[in-house]
Amino acid sequence: MAFYDNKHWLLSHIRNSFVSSDDTGLCELVMQGENLSRKLVSSTKFDCYPGEDESDEDDMDAMGQSFDIQSDLDFGAHRARSNTAARLEKMDRDRKRAAKIKHIKWERAQGALSKSEMAEAFPEKKLKPLEENPPQIVRKSLLAKQLEQCPNLPQNPFQIYAKCDGSAHVGVKVRKYGIFIPALPPPDCNYPMTVIVLAAAKVQDLIGLILYKCSIQHPSYKLKSTIESYSVNIAEDDGEIDWDFPCLDPRETVGKFGFKFLALTESKCPFGSHFPVVTKYVNCSIFGKKYVFGGDFVQCLFQLCICIFSEMKRILAQHMTPWAANQKVYSLPLHFKQSF
């Protein structure tokens, strides 16, 4: 092995470095076949390559071969693994894997087994005899049994509003609200109930959806059977209702309101004062005179009867003869509430 204190090895190393690093190949053509050490020894009296003869490397000329100078990690602490180390590691893995394998040699029996030995090795399993008409066992789940025990279960009156639930739709505009319900017990009334509703739904649909979710999450709380008994008001994030603003119009769509928190309250009017009242205007002509009646159907009919009665009384008074004007006229009172 050559050491770095060997001057001859250092000179040879520098010489081959020029050869290996020259891409043009000119250094190799110039230096090939030269025996510089012999020439220098013969021409000078000084020993320019000391230690050349004492080198125990090998008998080959160090100037005649390349040292394959490459920048790798073979020097120092990093050293490439040899084939022997890799082979030993593979043998170790095979030895550990073979320790987990158990080899069993299969040998044929020399003689036939007797019936007793066969019965002992392969015992016969006793099976139950099959019945000619086995009873049919009908198995029912626990849910089916509970449904049979309670055949007349009450239906949720707000179930039809479940179609407005926005959490069950994809790709549709929805609105997310935090709903406070002050009528619930103290632990539940302080926290809002998250409700996701379609943006195209009406406010009355939102009320029905709130009642539907409330009946599921709080079954012990008794709700009224109609949505007209409830209204939705604007609320703060702490649950305080803003009574300065009126309740939301049930006829409007939910997408028009951008509030984050609302409150469900009971309406003072049994049918809700915010719901519209159907009115009707009737144009009619009675004995040549035109009248216009407004209001609901009962009010229109009542006003029409009054007009007919007054017109009939006026006409009869005009066509009465003078001798009949002094006679007493007996008439029965007209009750408008009676059926005609």
HELIX and SHEET records of a PDB file:
HELIX    1   1 LYS A    7  SER A   21  1                                  15    
HELIX    2   2 LEU A   26  MET A   31  1                                   6    
HELIX    3   3 LEU A   36  SER A   43  1                                   8    
HELIX    4   4 ALA A   62  GLY A   64  5                                   3    
HELIX    5   5 ASN A   83  ALA A   99  1                                  17    
HELIX    6   6 LYS A  115  ALA A  121  1                                   7    
HELIX    7   7 LEU A  142  GLN A  149  1                                   8    
HELIX    8   8 GLN A  159  CYS A  164  5                                   6    
HELIX    9   9 GLY A  166  ALA A  168  5                                   3    
HELIX   10  10 PRO A  186  CYS A  189  1                                   4    
HELIX   11  11 VAL A  203  GLN A  217  1                                  15    
HELIX   12  12 ILE A  227  SER A  229  5                                   3    
HELIX   13  13 VAL A  254  LYS A  256  5                                   3    
HELIX   14  14 PHE A  297  HIS A  319  1                                  23    
HELIX   15  15 PRO A  322  ALA A  325  1                                   4    
SHEET    1   A 4 MET A 193  LEU A 198  0                                        
SHEET    2   A 4 VAL A 174  PHE A 180 -1                                        
SHEET    3   A 4 PHE A 261  GLU A 266  1                                        
SHEET    4   A 4 TYR A 230  ILE A 234 -1                                        
SHEET    1   B 2 VAL A 282  ILE A 286  0                                        
SHEET    2   B 2 LYS A 289  PHE A 293 -1                                        
END                                                                             
